[in-house]
Amino acid sequence: MDQQEARAIVERAHLISDLINHPSWTVLVSYVNETARAKQHVVLNSGCKDIEDYRRQTGWLEGVAFVMDAANRTEEQARKARAVLTKGA
């Protein structure tokens, strides 16, 4: 990773941090968690219509988990990027 990439990663982590600290973020998380619980209930109780429905439901759940964990992942990436920036300074 070069200096430019490292700065971009740190900036992205900062922007995502701003997003999750916005007062409306908790409203979104609550809504998404409620919807995810309902979809999990369907999947875990054999409520999917067929294998394609199962794939859609579990894919949606995986995508939601990815988004909800974005702040943790980007912060970890930013820590590594800051180390690159510190070495280059």
N, C-alpha and C positions, 0 to 999 in steps of 0.2 A: 504494500500500500504506500502510495506516495503522499506528500504533504497536502496536495489538493484534494485527494480522496479522503484523507483523514479529516480535513476541515469540513468537507461535505457531510461526513458521517456524524461529526460532533454537532453540526448545525441541525441535521435531521433529528437527532436525539433531543436537542433543545426544543425544536418545534413540537415534537410528539409529547414531550414533557409539558409544554404549555397547553397542549390540547387536553391531556388527562387531568390537568389542574383547573380547567375551566369548570365553572359551577354546573353547567349542563351535562358534563361528562357522566356524573353519577346517575342522571336520568336515563341516558343512553345505556349505560351498563346495566341498570335495573331492568330496562325493557328487554335488552338482549338476553340477560340471564333468565328472565321469565320465559321468553320464547325458546331458549335452549333447553330449559327444563322440560317444557312440553314436548319438544322434539325427542329428547332423550327418553321420555316416558313411552312415546310411540315406538321407538327403536327397541328399547329393552323389554317391551311387552308384546313383541311380535306383531306390532300394528302396521308394519309396512306392507303395502299392497303386493309388491314383488321385489325382485332383486334390484331393479333399477330405482325404485322408490327408496329402498334401503341405502343404496349408494348415494342418492341425492341427500337424504337426511344426514347420513354420517359425514358426507362431504361438507355439508353446511356447518355441522357441528365442529369439524376440524378447522374450517375457515374462521369461524367465530373464535375458537381457541387461539388461533394464530393472531388475529387482530387484538384480542384482549391481552395478549402477552407481548404486544409490540413494544411497549415502553421498557419492559425488562430486557428484551433482546437488543433494542437500540442502545440502551444504556450500557450494556456489556460491550457492544461494538464501539461505543464512544470511549469507554475506558481504554480499549486497545488503541484506538485512534489517537487519544491524548498522549499515550506513551510514544507513538511515532512522532507526534508533534514536539514532544519534550526532547526527544533525541535529536531532532532536526534544529532545535533552537540554539 
